[in-house]
Amino acid sequence: MATTTRKQSTRRPKASRSAERPDKNLEAFRDALERSITLPRERIQEVVDDAVKRGRMTRDDANELVSKLVSRGRRQSEELVKDLEALLEQARRRVETRAGKARRHVKGTAGKVARSARDVADEPLARADAVRRKAGVGSFPISGYDELTAAQVTKRLSGLTKPELRKVRTYEKNNKARKSILAKIDKALG
């Protein structure tokens, strides 16, 4: 199929300007698309053959005209496709940028909520740990240890016995190995 335009577009979107002026590029693409017409090669050949048959043009002129129209149509089609691909790429980048911002915002908000929940639950959990230890229930002295910050763990160390402190020290040393916690335990163990 050949694509031709009625008049040459003076406002062709450029890939380099596409990031700066997306709405104008889309408008220019629409204008170019509206001005173009699409005719199958067979229809062009049929019209030109009729003109040759009537003696209005020679066969060589007809073949040259069809060839030029088809090649011009292909070039214009390729330009339109290239413009469309640039617009689609630009839209994809804009969507990715906005989605990334939203993702970061949600992640940050979720982190704040998780920290807030952990901080609010810290005091009741510390009391529950003390009661649990007095009753002799549970194997590890501090509940939810892996989710606690170093400051929260340090606060809970003061109520532990020496064997419980050694248990916490061994666990901490084998896992996160936070220096502030290990130093506090070593100081408490003497």
C-alpha positions in Angstrom: 0.0 0.0 0.0 1.2 3.5 -0.7 0.6 6.4 1.5 0.7 10.0 0.2 -0.1 13.3 1.7 -2.0 16.2 0.2 0.5 18.7 1.4 3.8 18.5 3.1 3.7 19.0 6.9 5.7 21.9 8.2 5.2 20.9 11.8 6.9 17.5 11.9 7.5 16.2 15.5 11.2 15.6 16.2 12.4 12.9 18.6 14.7 15.4 20.3 11.8 17.7 21.1 9.4 14.9 22.1 10.3 15.0 25.8 9.8 18.8 25.9 6.6 19.2 24.1 4.5 16.0 24.2 1.1 17.6 23.5 2.4 19.5 20.5 4.0 16.4 19.1 0.8 14.4 19.4 -1.1 17.2 17.8 1.4 17.3 14.9 1.2 13.6 14.5 -2.6 13.8 14.3 -2.4 16.6 11.7 0.0 14.5 9.6 -2.2 11.5 9.9 -5.3 13.5 8.9 -3.6 14.9 5.8 -2.4 11.6 4.6 -4.3 9.3 2.3 -3.8 5.6 1.8 -4.3 3.9 -1.5 -3.3 0.4 -2.5 -0.6 0.1 -5.2 -3.1 -1.8 -7.3 -5.6 1.1 -7.3 -2.9 3.5 -8.3 -1.7 1.1 -11.1 -5.3 0.7 -12.3 -5.9 4.5 -12.6 -2.6 5.0 -14.4 -3.3 2.1 -16.7 -6.6 3.7 -17.6 -4.8 7.0 -18.4 -2.3 5.1 -20.6 -5.2 3.2 -22.3 -6.9 6.6 -23.1 -3.6 8.0 -24.5 -3.2 10.6 -21.8 0.3 9.4 -20.8 2.9 7.0 -22.0 3.6 3.6 -20.4 7.1 4.7 -19.2 5.6 7.9 -17.6 2.9 5.8 -16.0 5.4 3.3 -14.5 7.7 6.2 -13.3 4.7 7.9 -11.7 3.5 4.8 -9.9 7.1 4.1 -8.7 7.5 7.6 -7.4 4.1 7.6 -5.7 4.8 4.3 -4.0 8.3 5.2 -2.8 7.0 8.6 -1.5 4.2 6.8 0.3 6.6 4.3 1.9 8.8 7.1 3.1 5.9 9.0 4.6 4.5 5.8 6.2 7.9 5.1 7.7 8.1 8.7 9.0 4.6 8.4 10.6 5.6 5.1 12.2 8.8 6.6 13.5 6.9 9.5 15.0 4.3 7.2 16.5 7.1 5.0 18.1 8.7 8.1 19.5 5.4 9.2 21.0 4.8 5.8 22.5 8.3 5.7 24.0 7.8 9.1 25.5 4.4 8.0 27.0 6.1 4.8 28.3 8.8 6.9 30.0 6.2 9.2 31.6 4.2 6.3 32.9 7.4 4.7 34.3 8.4 7.9 36.0 5.0 8.5 37.6 4.8 4.8 38.7 8.3 5.0 40.2 7.3 8.1 42.2 4.1 6.4 43.4 6.0 3.2 44.3 8.6 5.2 46.3 5.9 7.2 48.0 4.0 4.0 49.0 7.2 2.3 50.1 8.1 5.3 52.3 4.7 5.5 53.8 4.6 1.7 54.5 8.0 2.0 56.2 6.7 4.9 58.4 3.6 2.9 59.3 5.6 -0.2 60.2 8.1 1.8 62.3 5.2 3.6 64.0 3.4 0.3 64.8 6.7 -1.2 66.1 7.3 1.8 68.3 3.7 1.8 69.7 3.9 -1.9 70.5 7.3 -1.7 72.1 6.2 -0.9 75.7 3.4 -3.5 75.9 5.7 -6.2 74.4 8.5 -5.3 76.9 6.0 -5.7 79.8 4.7 -9.0 78.3 8.3 -10.2 78.1 8.9 -9.5 81.7 5.8 -11.4 82.7 6.6 -14.3 80.5 10.2 -14.5 81.9 8.9 -14.5 85.5 6.5 -17.3 84.6 9.3 -19.3 83.0 7.5 -19.5 79.6 9.3 -19.2 76.2 12.8 -20.0 75.2 14.2 -16.6 74.0 14.1 -13.7 76.5 13.0 -11.0 74.1 9.9 -11.3 71.9 10.0 -10.0 68.3 13.8 -9.6 68.7 14.6 -9.5 64.9 12.1 -6.6 64.3 13.4 -4.4 67.1 15.9 -1.6 66.7 19.2 -1.5 68.6 17.8 1.1 71.0 14.7 -1.0 71.7 16.8 -4.1 72.4 19.1 -2.1 74.7 16.1 -0.9 76.7 15.0 -4.4 77.3 18.4 -5.7 78.4 18.1 -4.2 81.9 15.6 -6.7 83.2 17.4 -9.8 82.0 19.4 -12.3 84.1 23.0 -13.2 83.2 22.0 -16.5 81.5 19.4 -14.6 79.5 22.0 -11.9 78.6 24.4 -14.6 77.4 21.6 -16.2 75.2 20.8 -12.7 73.7 24.6 -12.1 73.2 25.1 -15.4 71.4 22.0 -14.8 69.1 23.1 -11.2 68.4 26.7 -12.1 67.6 25.5 -14.9 65.2 23.0 -12.7 63.4 23.1 -8.9 63.1 26.1 -8.4 65.3 25.2 -4.8 66.3 28.1 -3.4 68.3 26.0 -1.2 70.6 24.0 -4.2 71.8 27.0 -6.4 72.2 28.9 -3.7 74.2 25.9 -3.1 76.5 25.6 -6.9 77.1 29.3 -7.2 77.8 29.2 -4.3 80.2 26.2 -5.9 82.0 27.9 -9.3 82.2 31.0 -7.6 83.7 
